[in-house]
């Protein structure tokens, strides 16, 4: 941990180390409980769509956070689901735009 404070040695997020700690003792979660990947893919940044059916949790993983894309005026279609909760609405496009 001391090395990580001086120089970033890991850039892939928290999931891979978490999976290593669990050593394979995991269960798949139905997509309706965790709509993951809305931040796009980490290589090309392409937008992803919602899984079909009901959804309980929206997870914008990766670098494509909806507040950043809305403010840059380059949103993905699903980013407008975040817009009603944006605390800085003055800097975000409205849903009508």
C-alpha positions, -999 to +999 in steps of 0.1 A: +000+000+000+029+024+007+042+019-029+007+027-042+007+060-024+039+071-041+032+058-076+000+043-090+008+007-097-027-006-105-054+010-128-080-017-134-105-009-106-116-028-075-133-059-090-102-080-100-086-079-065-120-085-049-124-116-070-090-128-061-098-124-024-130-144-028-110-172-046-139-182-068-165-184-041-189-161-060-224-164-075-237-146-105-262-119-099-292-115-122-289-085-145-321-069-130-302-064-097-271-048-112-272-031-146-234-029-149-212-014-176-232+018-183-199+037-182-190+021-215-161-001-224-128+011-209-109+008-242-130+026-267-155+043-244-185+031-265-219+035-250-238+004-238-275-001-237-297-013-208-304-050-204-340-059-212-365-062-184-367-046-149-336-031-133-330-023-096-295-008-097-278+013-124-240+010-123-219+034-144-186+016-140-154+027-156-145+062-168-178+071-185-197+087-157-230+103-167-223+136-151-191+140-170-207+131-204-237+153-198-215+183-189-193+177-220-225+175-241-215+140-254-239+118-235-249+083-241-287+076-243-287+060-208-270+090-192-303+109-192-315+085-165-290+102-142-300+138-152-329+142-127-304+135-099-277+159-111-270+185-084-254+208-109-283+210-134-273+245-146-242+230-163-260+199-177-282+199-208-319+195-201-339+164-211-356+184-238-324+193-256 
